[in-house]
């Protein structure tokens, strides 16, 4: 399971462009009874999700490597290559979430410490509490190094909750906020690199939180693989690839919070 799939809507169709028109928000006027009004202008804007990035890994496996291996080398490598593509896609979408949302919050000084964790969760809730879309559920994505303070805080949070943490390990949901953990180094600065593709990120020292399923990532046809023979070489060339695009839709972009570690 990808963290991206848990917090975003996912489109795996072959559509390269997803259209999402939206209107200006209506504004209600409260006035003394008069029976008259002044109509406002309505403006329609268009937002689109374009798939422009490719994730690909390829290797050549010689026949003697497969024949002399004690296990199914082809199957094993395809599994590992597929996981590599999935991991790269997950990192890409998580960074796009952080970069694409227009909501923002800072942690208290010191970041994800034991003392700060309740305040961080409360801030995520307060930043999203007044919106109907909040019914989709809330989330926060942290790196594994943040868990030291989080787990210590959970172990000291009330009798039943603390006992559950002590007995069962990390609690993945606290005060209605789902907690997702990604590897250290997931949130990065990058400018059109082999990690970010066509995108530029300034996400080092940041995390991301907000409301689930108000953003979309498209992965047409999912992850695919192919095996092909190569002239003058035994064995097969193996390639695994996928495509991805992401969009934080304008009307709800504020429900995705860029969390700056203070």
N, C-alpha and C positions, 0 to 999 in steps of 0.2 A: 504494500500500500504506500502511495506517495502522500506526503504532506499536502502537496498541491491539490490532489484529488479531494482531500478532506475539507479544504477551505474555499475552493473555487468551483464554479460550474465548469463542466468539461464537455467539449464538443469534439467528437471523433469522426464527424462526417467529412466528406471530401470537399466541402465548401471552403474556398480559399479566402473569402471575404465575408464577414458577418456584419450585417447592417443593424444599427440601433438608433433610429431617430428619436429625439426628445424635444419637448416644448419648454418654453419659459414657465416658471412656476406661477400659478394664479395667486393673486393677492387680494384678500377680502378687506373691504373698507367698512368700518363702523361709523355711522353718521346719524344725525337726527332724521326722523322720518320726513322724507320729502318726495319720494316716488321717482326721483331722477337719478341718473348715474352717468359716468363717463367711461365708455368702453376703452380698455387698454389694448395695445397692439400685441398680437401673438406672434412669436418668433419660433420657428422650427429649426433645430440644428441637427446635424447628423454626426454620429460617431461610428467608427468602423474598426473591426479587429482584422488585421491583415497578417497572414502567416508568412513570415519572411526568414525564419531561422531553421537551420537543419542541424541535426545531431547525428553524428556518424562515427563509427569505429570499424576498422577493417584489419584483417590479418591473413597471412597465407600459412596454411598448415600442410606441410609436406606429408606424402603418403607414409614414409618411413617413420615419422613422428607418431602418426595415428596407429600404424601397424604394430609398433614396438611398445606402445603405451599399455599399461595394465588396466586402463579404463577407457571409456568412450570419449576420446579427446575432443572430437567434433562437438558432441552434445554439451560437454562441459564448457568448452570455450564459448559456444553460442549463448549458454546461460550467463556466463560471466560478462560477455560483451553486452548482452541485453540489459543486465543490471547496471553496467557502466553508463549506457545511454539513459536509462531511467533515472539514475542518480544525477547525471548532468542536467536532465530536463527538470528534475525537482529543484535543484539549486537555482536554475535559471528562472523558474516561475516564482520561487520564494523571493529572489532579488527583485524581480519585476513587481511583485506585490509591494515590497518596501519602497520602490522608486515611484510606483504609479499612484499610490494613494495620496490624497490631499489632506487627510487628517494627520494630526501630529500630537505627540506627547513626549515629555521627558521623564526619565526615572528620577527619583531622588538621588542626591549625591552618593556615589559609591556603587550605583547600578543594582544588580540583582543580589543584594545581600539579604540575610535572614530578616533584618528589621524592615527592609524596603519592600519585600514581596507583597504583603497585604496592601500597601499603598499603590503599588503598580496595578494589581488586579482591580482595586477600587477605581483607579483612574480610567482603565479600559472600560469598565461598566459605565462610569459617569459620562464618558465621551460619546457613548452610543445609546444611552438609556431612553432618549426621547424619540426614537425612530421605530416605525412599525417593522422595518426589515430586521430589527434586532431579534425577532422571533426565529430567525434562521439559526440562531446560536452564536456565541462569541468564541473567539480563539486568541491565543498568543503563541508565537513561534519563537523559541529560544534556542541557543546553542548549548551543547552538552556541558560546557564549562560554567554555565549559569546555574546548573542544578545544585551546586554546593549550598548556596544560600536558600534556594527554593525548597529543597528537601529538609533542611534544618528548620525552616519556617513551618513546613507542613507537620513535622514531628512535634511541634509545640503548639499546634492550633486546636485547642479544645480536646476533650477526652476521647470521644468516639472517633473523630477524624484522625487524631494523633495515633490512636491505637491501630486504626486501619493502615496508616502509613507504616508504622513500625512493624506490623505483621506482614504486609503485602508489598511494601516498596513504594515507589513513586505513585502518587495519585494523579491521574491524567486529567481530572476535571475538578476545579475548585471554584466555589461560589458561582457556578454556572459558566465558567470560562474553560474551554478545552485547552489543554497545554500540549503543544507539539514540540518535539526536540529534534534538532538537526545537528549534523557534525560541526565541530569547531572549524571556523574558517568558511562557513557557508555565506555569511554576509560580507561582501567584499567591495572594494573599489575596482572598477574595470572599465576599459574603453575599447570596445570592439575587439576583444581578445577571443581566444579559443574557448573561454568560459562564458563570455557574454554574447558572442555572435555579433549581431548588428547593434547591440545596445550598449549604453554607457551607464554605469552605476557609481554612486558614491555612498555605499551602504556600510562601509567598515565602521564599527562602533554603534551600529543600529540593530534593531530587531523590528518585528512587525506584529500588529495585533488588529482586531476589529471584528466585523460581522462576517459570518460565513456566507458564501455563495452570492455575493454582490459583485464579484469579478468573474471573468471568464478566461479560460485558456483553451485554445483549440489545438488538437493533435490529430490532424487528418490521417486516418487509417491506422493510428496507433504506431507501435514499434514493429518494424518489418525486418526480415533477414533474407539473405540469398547466398547460395554457394555456386561457384562457377570454376570451371577449369581454366588453367593459364598455360599458354603456349610455352614449351620448353621447361615446364616444371611439373613434377608429380604432385599429387594431392589436390587441394582445392583452396581457392581464395574465398574467404568468408567475410561478409559485410553485414552490419546491423545498422539501421538508421531510423530516424523519425523526424517529424516536422513539428514546429510549435509556434504559436502566436499568443499574445496575452493582451487583455484590456481591462483597465479599471474604468468602468463606465461613468461618464461625467456626473449624472444626477446622484450617484451613490459613492463617488470616489472619496468623499469625506468619511465614509464608514470604514475605510482602511487606514490604520494609524501607523505612521512612521515613528517608531519608538527610539528616541535618542538616549544612549546610556550616558548619564551625567557623571 
